[in-house]
């Protein structure tokens, strides 16, 4: 069945005649770029979008894979960080990112004679919250992996058969996904997140997310000194505010014991505080997609006892 789907994918790509592949270095896009080059040769081009939301190591790794497997790749600079709608971080943030990507790819494809733009949505993505798919539809971008019915597991299986190093690569969303919806996305926050995740990867952790949370508090200055012992100091209205950053670390459940061994927890905490996090926490539920936007349970209200 899997080999039949691979044949369907090859037939689909051949029917395009030529294509630009939206490339990221992840499991799906590496597989798609590889097969597109296998089928179309020089009539396919992988294009990777560079912006503050792409970790430097991911960019370097994606380019290294393209070089190793000798499929052409090009880097374009996208400008979603000039878009206030993207920076506001609504729950359809990915729409604005993909819209910007395809805005760059569409004229490139026209100018260089590529008939189709393709991206790595697959059959397992059907039913997920994927605002980027709306942008793809607006630009008539094709999803050949989905068209061939290939699931994520099947893409990993075929990637292993083809010798692609991404066969067992963890899921990798952009750095902006580490910030809860409604909290502004900024390059500085993304630099902190990237540096924090590098610390964990360098210590051997595999499935890694550093969720970035902001905590704001107001400062008040007392307007008088107590005239009698025990009298409360009265405070003016808050006259200043401060924001601190909290890192909530997620790793695979089987990796949680690593934090206890060899004092890794202390090294991680010290390193992340140097990066700028005031509080460093470990999520005991482990890595899970979308947790940064989980709705917290209502606090228990205690009455008078």
N, C-alpha and C positions, 0 to 999 in steps of 0.2 A: 504493500500500500504506500509506504513512504517513498519508494523508488518511483512509483507511478506518479506521485505528486511532484517529485523532482522533474520528471519528464514533462508534466503539465506546466511547471514553472519555466522550463527551458522553451517550450513551445510558445508560451505567453510572451516571453522576452523577445523571441525571434520575430513574433508578429509585430512588435513595436518598430522594428527596423533599426532604431537607435534610441538611446535614452540617457538621461542624466539621473544618477542615483543620489538621493539625499543621504549622505554618509555621516556616521557619527563615531564609528569604531566599536559599536555595540554588537551583540550577537546577531540581530536581524540584519542590520545594514552591512556588516562585513560579509555575511552569507550572500545577501542580494548582490552586492558589488562584485563579489567573486564570480558568481554564476552569470551575471550580466556580461562580465568581461569574457568568460568562457564561451558564451554564446555569440556575443556581438563584437568581441575584440575591440578595436579602436573606435567603434561606433558607440561605445559606452564610456561614461565619465563619472567618477565618484566625486562629489563636491561636499566638503565639510564646512559648516558654518562656525566661525570663531567669534566668541563674545565672552564677557566676564562670567557667564554661566557655565562655560565649558572648562573643566579642570585642565591645567597644563599637561599633566601626565596622560590624560585621556587623548588630548590632541597629539602628543608625541607618539603614543601607542597606536593610534589610528593611522598615522602617516607611516610608521614602521611596518605595520601589517600590509599596507598598500605596496610599499617598496618590496617587501619579502615576496609577495605573491604577484608582483609586477602588473597590477592594474592601475591605470592612470587616476590620479587624485588631484584635486585643486582645493585650495583654501580660500573662502570668501569671508569678508568681515560683514557681519550683520549689525543692524542698528536698533534692535528692540529696546535698548536702554535709553534711546531718545524718545520713546513712546511713553507718555504718562500713564496710559491705560495698562501697559505692561508693568510699570514700576509700582502701580497701586496694588498689584498682586490680587486681582479678583479670582474667583474660582474657575474662570475660563482663561487664566493667564496664558496657558499653552496655545490658545487660539492666536494671540497676538505674536507669540514667538514663531509659530509655524507660518503665519501670514507674512511676517517679515522675511522668513527663509524663502518662501515661494516667490515673494516679490523680487528677490535677488536671482533666483534660479530661472524664472520664466524668461526674462530678456536674454540671459546667458544661453539658454537652450535655443531660442529663436535665432540669435546672432550666429551660433555655431552649427546650426542645422540638426540639432537633436530633436526628434519628433515627440518624445514623451519624457515627462518627469515622473520618476517612481520613488516611493519611500517604503519604509520597512514595517508598516502595519501588517499584522498576521492574523490568522483565524482565531487565535486565543484572545485577541483584543476586542472581538465583537461583544458588545454589551457593556464594556468598560466606559467610564467617564473620560472621553477623549476629545476635548474641544479642538485639538489639532486636526482631527478628521474633518471638521467643518471647513477649516481653511484649505485643506487638501481638495475637498469637493469644489470649492469656489474656483480653484486654479486647475481643475480637472487633472489632478495628480493621481496616478495609478498606484494601486497597492497589489503588485503581482503575487506576493506571498499569500495574501488573503484570497486572491482570485484562484490560486492553486490549492486552497484549502489547507495550507501548511500551518500547523500549530507550533507554539514555542518549543515544546518537547521534541517535535519532529525536526525543527530547524537545528536544535542542539545535536540531535542524533546525526543528521546529515553533515553538519559542520565537523563533527568528530571524524566521520568517514572521509571527508575531504582534507583532513589535517589542519583545519583552521584553529588557531589558538583560542578563539572566543567560544568554543563549544561549551565550556563550563564556566564562562565568565559570569559573575553576578550581574543582576539587573542594575542598570546605571541610569538614573534620571538626572536631569540637569541640576546644578547646585541651587537654583532658585526654588526647587521643590522642597528644600529643607526649611523654608520659612513659611509659617502659617498664613493661609489666605487672609488678606486684609492688613497684614503687616508689610510695610513697604520693602521692596527689593532694592538693595543698593550694592554697588561694587565692593564696598568695604565689608559688608556682611558676608558676601560670597568669598572674599579673600580669607576671612576668618574661618569660614566653614571648610574651605579647601585645605587650609593649613592644618586644621584640626583633624580632618579625615586622613591627611597624609601621615600624621603622627600614628594613628591607629593602624594604617596599612603597613607602616614601617615596623610596627611591633608584631606583624604577622596576622592581624585580623583580616577576615575575608569579606563577609557581608557587613558593610559599614554604612551607617548614616549618622551624621551629627546634626540633630534638629536644633535650629537656632530660635530661641525664644527671647523676647524682650520683656523686661520688668521695669515699669515706671513707678516712681514714687515722688511725692511732693515733700518739700522741706518747709518748715515753718520756723519763724524766729519769735521767741516770746516777747510780748510787749511790756511786761512788768515783772518785777521780782516779788516773790511772796512776802507779805508783810508779817505773817505769823507762821510759826512752824507748822508743817502739815498742809498749809494752804496750797492749792494747785496753781501753777503758773498759767496764766491766760496767754493764748497765742494769737497772733494776727492771722489773717487769711494767708494761705500758702503764697510765698513770694518767690519760689524757685522750684524747679523740677529736675529730676535726674533719671537717667535710664541706664540700666545695667543689662548685661547679656548673660543668658543661661544656655549651656550646652547640654542637651539631652542625648546621650549616646545610645544608639541601637546597634547591636551585633546579632549574629545568628545565635539561637538558644544554646547550641552546642559549644559556642565560643565563650559563653559567660564565665566559665571557670577560669579562663585565662586571666581575668582581672584579679583573681585572688593569688594565682601563682606568681612567684618572683616579684611581688609588689608592683605589678603592672598598673594597678589602679592609682598608686601614688605617682608614678611617672606620667601617666596620662593626665591626671589632675594638674600636676605642676606644669606640664607643657601647654595645656589649654589655657591655664591662667596667664601664662606669658603671652599667649596670643591675644588675650583681652577678655576672656570669659571670667566673670566674677564667681559664678557657680557652675560646677561640673557634676552632672548626675548620670547614672546608668539606669536605663529603662529595663526593668526586670522581665518585661514581656517580650523582649528581644525585637529584632528587626521585623517590620511588617509594612507593607505599602500603605501610604496615605495616612500614617499615624499622626503626622504633624497637624492634621486637621480633624482629629477625633474630637467629638463633643464631650467635654468633661461631664461626669455625673454631677447631679445637683448635690451641694453639700448638705450634710445632716444638720438640721436646725435643733439646737438644744434650748429647751425652755428653763424656767427657774426651777430649781430643785428644792 
